[in-house]
Amino acid sequence: IFVAFGWIQVAQNTKRCHDVNRSGVYQLIPFYTIYLLFAEGDKFRNQYGPSPKYTNDEEDQIWN
C-alpha cells in the first residue's frame, strides 16, 4: 500500500512541477514540494502542454 501511495505522490508532484514549467526531477530538492503549494502555475502553454487552469479563449483575450 505504501508503494502505491508513494507512486501516486510522485506522479502528482511531477504534474505540479510541469504546471510551473519545471522538470519533475525538481521534486527531489528538499522542501521544493512546499514551494509548489504556493507557486502560481503558468498561465499559458509551456513545453509540457496547455494550462489546465486557463482556457484558450482566456489566452486569446490576453493577447488581443
PENORGI-V324735 format. One record per helix or strand. SS is the DSSP state (alpha for helix, beta for strand). FROM is the first residue (numbers start at 1). LEN is the number of residues. If there is no record, write none. Layout:
SS_FROM_LEN / SS_FROM_LEN
This chain:
alpha_2_18 / alpha_24_5 / alpha_32_7 / beta_46_1 / beta_49_1 / alpha_56_8
